[in-house]
Amino acid sequence: MIFKIFRHDLRELRRSVFTLIIALGVCVLGGLYAWANIYSNWDPYGNTRGIKIAVVSLDRGDQDSAGQEQNMGAEIVDKLRHNDKIDWVFLGSEKEARAGVESGDYYGALIVGEDFSEKMTHIFTEGVDKPQLVFYQNQKKNAVANKITDTVVTSIQSQVNEKFVEMMVQKVFTDTNHFTEDLEKQGGIDGLISRFEQIRSNIASYQTQLDMAIAGNEAANRALEQAEKASENVNGAVGQAQSGLGQAQEAAGQAQLTLEEYSRRMRDLQAMAVSNASDLQKGLEDLSGGSDMDSIQKALQTYRDKLDKLDGQLHALSAAFPADLTPKLHRFVDRLDKIKANLQELESKNQASWVGKTDAQLSQKEREDKAEFYRQLDQFRQESKNLSEELTGSLPAEIESALDKTARTIGDARVSMNQMSSLLGGMGDVFGALSGTVNAGNVSLIQTRQALTLLDNRISAVLDAVKGAGENDAVKALINTLSGDPQAYGRFFADPVEIKSTAIYPVENYGSAVAPFYSVLAIWVMGLLLAAVMKTHPNPLYYPDARAHQLYLGRYLIFGLLEQFFVVLLVLGDLFVLKIQCLHPFLFWAVCAVTGLTFSLLIYSLVYAFGDVGKAAAVVIVVLQIAGSSGTYPIELLPTFFQNAYIFFPFPYAIDALRECVAGLYRADLLIYLGKLSVFILVALAIGIWMHKPTARLLHFMEARMDDTELM
């Protein structure tokens, strides 16, 4: 009976030329859908020369230390003129370029500032500002174009960085070669080694003091922040303030800590500590023998809060300066710790036993406790007064003296760098430039610390090489360490790592890469088109003896035949018209055939069981699969919903199976994907055979009501 229905459908198709033309037209239409999408995506990233980006160089140039004119902006423009990957448009003003971006004439605009070369050639000696390339981007114009222009600008930035490194390293090794020539002529090295070792010793002491300053700055920041808040557990806060130097350096580096900024924070913290110390004992003087419990507890808590604040501030200051620079400050910290310990002992005494009682009501033990409490309280008052007077009188002067010594340390570091520069002769452009970074009050302490570390590492490397060599080879070892081919070193350090990319399962072009997705999508669209133009239910009057499943399968055969005809047409177009890359053409057709069977049967079953609702469901399913089947973007980049739901749709398995055919097979993955895809055949049969009967009356009712509207 099934084949009887199929033969009848074939005869009807042959009898009506018009019906045959429509069927063939639907097949061609489905193929055009796939071919148009594949062809339009054939090589989009190879055709970027149509993207317009404006370029403006305002760079006025500058002279390097050798007096040679440098104009990095002009070099950038010259390189871009020889770059045909993008349609570069060279303009004369930033205003014109930005207006073009806003109007949509250009996808973006690259602006080289006036002082770009100046900042490049004086990056060490003129401060910490980095050279900048300004890029305006019209993100409304096209989403993919934004990603392309981002990549272009990043590439330009990398080229500029490589040029700068190459230029600096080449200059360094040119000068070191001059130095080694002089050293060979002089022939002596013992004195040079001795001076190197003395400079290293000085650098170590400078680093220690800078480390304390950087760590102390972090402690000061926390203490100043706590001054704005309610009293907290200072022991924990101080512990955090005195945490590892690595964290302190990171925080200070983010704040671009300078000597002036560091000094200002230390003075602010010192002034705050003096202010807190001046009224330390306030509140204790009001207590007397007749005070109630609430007054005593409140006064003691106020006193503890003031102690905690002062303790945190003094600990923060002591973390910033060594004991030999601020001996009084460190003694104040020790005294404050003792006062806090005594206070804790006082608070532990049970005042409740005698508070609120007259002397006549007190026992001998209670009289002694009360007398001892007020004796210790008087002692606190006197200690607080003494500490306040001494701290207020001596702390500001000691802090100012310590700050002066810190500034002198920075100056001494500059002197050491200058000495190193003179020792290495032609190396002056490097170490002389580094010394310039510590030549002003707005110096970055982090940069200074890094410069000293660089200098120390370089001296250490030289000394290790010389001391490790034999007596006759000492000079040779030093020369080999410092000398070399300037141009070769410049090229190496500008691009020290060479990336060798090896494609696994290479694909010739983007069109071939997306062919599996668009081919699978076209097969589903073909199923939708067939469901839209053909009836899914054969006339039961022609087949009075047919059972339900025979009617279902009999009509599906014509659906399946047309779907397979379309699959052949699609595969022929992909392989021989578009000529996509395909390592396994026969398997490509076989996977498409299985996909056509699965999709057509699933769509046919949905429409057979649910009518127009089934058509709508098929459309919803394809929409979800277009968005979340990993056909274009990796599934890991998609929202969580699609990452969790995509395994329940047939698209991913069909696409992955076709990718195996296009780029190459891996073990049994192709069979695994086809096995998972075939599960949906069983789902389709279950819907078509077992869901049709329960929904038949509802489907008939819905179709009747839709006919009543004369609209649907």
C-alpha positions, 0 to 999 in steps of 0.5 A: 500500500505504501508504494501504491500511494507513492506510484500514484503520486509519481503519476500525478506529478508526471501528468501535470507539467505545471506541478513538475515545474513548481517542484523543480523550481523549489529544488533550484530555489533551495540550491540558490539559497545555499550557493548565494550564501557560500559565494558571498562568504567566499573570501571576505577577509581577502577583499578588505581593500574596499574598506576606507580608513582615513589617515592623518599625520600631524607629527612634527618630528624630532631629533634623537640623541645623535642629532638625526631627524626622526619622524615616525608619523611620516614613516607610518604614512609611507608604510601605509601608502604601500599597503593595499590591504585597506583603502587608505585615504590620506587627509590633512586635518584631524577635523576632516577625518573625524567628520568623515567617520561621523558621516560614514564616509570612512570606517575609521580614522587613524591620527598620529599626534604632533608630539608622537616622534618627540615622545618616542625618542625621549620616552626615558628622559621626558617623563612617563607619557606614552606615545599615542595613536588616536583611532576614531571608529564608526561602530554603527556602520558595520559590525564585522568591519569594526573587527577588521579595523581593530585588527588593522590598528593593532597591527600598526601598533605592533609595527611601530613598537617593533620599529622603536625597539629595533631603533633603540637596541641597534643604538645600544649595541652600536655604542657598546661596540665603541666602548669595547674597542676603547676597553681593548685599547686600555687593556685594564679591567680590575679597576673597572670591576672594583667600581662596578662592585661599589656601584652595585653595593650603593644600588642595593641600599637605594633599592632597600629604601625605595622598597620601604617608601613604596610599601609605606605608600600603600600603608599610608593610603589605607590609613588615610582611607580608614580616617574617613570611616568608623573605627575598625579592627586596626590590628587587621588593617595594619597587617594588610598595610604591611603586606608583601612588597609585591602588592604594594608595588603594584598598587603604587605603580597603578597610582603612578607614585611620584616623590612629590606625591609620596611626600605629600601623603606622608605629611598628611598622615603625620599631620593626622597622627599629630591631631589625633594625639593632641586630644588622645586623653579627651573623655578620660578627664571627665571620669570620677568616682561617681561615674556610672557604668555607661559613662565609664564604658563610653569613655573607655571605648572613645579612648580605644577608638582614638588609640586605634586610629593613632596606632594605625597611622603610626604603624603606616608611617613606620612602615615607610621609613627605616628605624635608623631614619626615624628612631623616635617614631618607632619608639612611639609605636612601641609605647603605643602598643604597651598602652593598648595592652594596659588598656586591655588589662584595665577593661578586663577588670569588673567595674560592675561590682562597685559602680553605682555604690557608695563607699559605705556600701563597698566591701574591702575588695571592691574598694581596692578594685575601684582604687586600682581602676582609677589609679590606672586611669590616672596613669593612662591620662598622664601617659597619653598627655606625655605621648601627645606632647612628645609626639606633637613636638618631635614627630613633624621634624623627624618626618621632614628629615626622613623625607629629605634623606629619601630625596637624597637617596633618589639623587644618589641613585642618579649619580650612580647611573651617571657613573655607570654611564661614564664607565660604559662610555657609549652606553650613555644613551641607555643609562644616561636616559634612565638616570634622567627619569630620576632627575626631578621631583615628579619622578615615578618611584616605581620607575626608579626602582625598575631602572635600578633593577635593570642597572643592577642586573646588567652590572651583575651579568657583566661581572659574572661573565668576567669573573667566570672567565680565566685570567687571560680571557677576562677582557674577552669575556667582557667584550663578548658580553657587551658587543655584537652586530647592532643591526642583527641585535636590533632585528632580533629584539624587535621581533624575538619570537618567530611564530610558525603556524601549521594548519591542522585540517587546512581549509583553502578559503572561508567559503569552503569553511562555511559550506557545511553550515549553509548546505545543511541550512539549505536542506532544512529550508528545502524541507520547509518549501516542500511542506509549504507547497505540497499536501502532507495527507493523501486522500483516504478515499483513494485508499480505503484499505490503507492504515494510518502509518501507510498513508503517512509513509506513502505520501512521505516517499514523494517528499523524500524523493524530491529532497534527495533530488535537491541534495544531488543538485546541491552537492553538484553545485557545491563541488563543481560550480562553486568548487569548494574544497572537499577531500571526500566528495562521495562522503559529502554526498552521503552525509547530505543524503542522510541529512536530507532524509532526517530533515525532510522526515522531521519537517514532514512529520511535524506538518503531518501531525500538527498542520500549520502549527507544525510548519510554525514549529519547523520555522522556530526550530531552524531559527534557533539552530541558525543562532545556536548550532555553532555553524558560524561562531564556536558554541563556546562564544554563545550565550549559556542557553544555546550552549546547553540546548544545541545538543538537542537539535540536528544541525550541529551533527550534520554540520560536523559530519560535513566538516569531516568531508571538507577538511579531513576525517578523524578516526570514527567521528563521521560515523559518530556524528551520523549516528547522533543525527539518525536519532532524529529519524526515530523522533520524526517517525514517533511524531508522524505515526503515534502523534497524528491520531491524538491530534487529528480531531484538534487539527481538523477543528483548527483548520476549520476555524482558520477556514472560517476566517477566510484569511488563513 
